[in-house]
Amino acid sequence: MLVPFFDLSRQLVSLREDVLAELAKVWDSGVFALGPAVGQFEREFAECLGLKHAVACASGSDALLLALMALNIGPGDEVVVPSFTFFATASAVSRLGATPVFADIDPATYNLDPKDVASRITERTRAIIAVHLFGQCAPMDRLMATVQSRQIAVIEDAAQAIGAQWVGRPAGGMGLVGCFSFYPTKNLGGAGDGGMLSTACDTLAAKFRLLRVHGMHPRYYHRMIGINSRLDAFQAAVLRVKLRHLPQWEKQRAENARRYFDLFREFQLDHILGLPYVDPAAKHVWNQFVIRVPEGNRDLLRTHLTEAQIGTEIYYPLGLHEQECFAHLGYAPEDLPETYRATREVLALPIFPELTYEEQRLLVGQIARFYHGRAAVPVQHTRKAAA
Ligand SMILES: *Cc1c(COP(=O)(O)O)cnc(C)c1O
């Protein structure tokens, strides 16, 4: 690939010494599952992000599952979730025997549309999961107002939004619970899987700590039925080193986004393609830079870029309401029209911190070539349609 979609190797070398030193400490300690390294990471994570309690677990998917378990969500309950998200947001609901209720998105931000959420709330609704997609917070004030005084919990899926803010408040620190992922492609990625729960509620934090170790306290006395979802100490050691670099990587991602906006303007593509919309209330952390390619051209453009050795991704090619495993829920594709349209139009471009200006210029230049060289899609016509 001339321009890789994601290239971790560019930061591995510079972190090697620091990471290996921390890994050696864990090795020497002989404590590998939870333990002091995990406790330290939890404290540093909470402090760094302005969260009261942080409880580590084995993955972002488990964080969502544990959040719902702690709220006793189960059969007969409904949880409103976006359909335009990663699978784990909804599978956690189904795994507990509850029903995911899919809501549509705001086409500008790809985040939950509070009006559509409101229309899907019933007397069975126990929670909503607000996903902060691509690094920008969902409109938390409006979502919280929607459920206010109805005994409905708001869970934040902040897997893609570590460090993001909404009106100055941190992702994961606005709802009742926040869920984070340290999967390697996230803004803070471990050397494997990891996750974190956040909450301001002391009781819930204590419950998360129990549920992640089979509800066990003291040893071999089980107060509730939990799961095994311990973070390992090696992951905590890696993540502690990487957490210190997060502000710098955040800056680099924001700079890359700014350069894309400039380049798309320079190549006169900003009226043809839908560029990301940043809400004035949001601090965006750019886990993904996602453009909208109208008029059925998305897959053609992607093929063109692949042939030019430029990596792209599609988040997500199918709404969850269209997935085979959720067919029993009975949604038709057009039931969520904005989700349906987004899945056919979105294209994610590389935005990892170490991406260079030259690579971005090459990429945007190739997109310009695609449009200016294609007689079938006159630029004038496309402009009118987009306006
Ligand atoms: C990555 C992701 C998850 C799951 O996190 P894992 O650590 O991979 O289990 C959940 N929700 C969203 C929106 C994600 O992007």
The ligand as an SDF file (V2000), in Angstrom:
LIG
                    3D

 15 15  0  0  0  0  0  0  0  0999 V2000
  -14.7040   -1.2250   19.1000 C   0  0  0  0  0  0  0  0  0  0  0  0
  -16.0930   -0.9770   19.5110 C   0  0  0  0  0  0  0  0  0  0  0  0
  -16.7410   -1.7560   20.4850 C   0  0  0  0  0  0  0  0  0  0  0  0
  -16.1690   -3.0320   21.0360 C   0  0  0  0  0  0  0  0  0  0  0  0
  -14.9470   -2.9280   21.6210 O   0  0  0  0  0  0  0  0  0  0  0  0
  -13.9930   -4.2410   21.7000 P   0  0  0  0  0  0  0  0  0  0  0  0
  -12.9180   -3.7990   22.6470 O   0  0  0  0  0  0  0  0  0  0  0  0
  -13.5070   -4.5260   20.3500 O   0  0  0  0  0  0  0  0  0  0  0  0
  -14.8010   -5.3480   22.2750 O   0  0  0  0  0  0  0  0  0  0  0  0
  -18.0020   -1.3880   20.8780 C   0  0  0  0  0  0  0  0  0  0  0  0
  -18.6320   -0.3350   20.3350 N   0  0  0  0  0  0  0  0  0  0  0  0
  -18.0540    0.4340   19.3920 C   0  0  0  0  0  0  0  0  0  0  0  0
  -18.7960    1.5950   18.8510 C   0  0  0  0  0  0  0  0  0  0  0  0
  -16.7720    0.1300   18.9300 C   0  0  0  0  0  0  0  0  0  0  0  0
  -16.2270    0.8710   17.9730 O   0  0  0  0  0  0  0  0  0  0  0  0
  1  2  1  0
  2  3  1  0
  2 14  2  0
  3  4  1  0
  3 10  2  0
  4  5  1  0
  5  6  1  0
  6  7  2  0
  6  8  1  0
  6  9  1  0
 10 11  1  0
 11 12  2  0
 12 13  1  0
 12 14  1  0
 14 15  1  0
M  END
$$$$
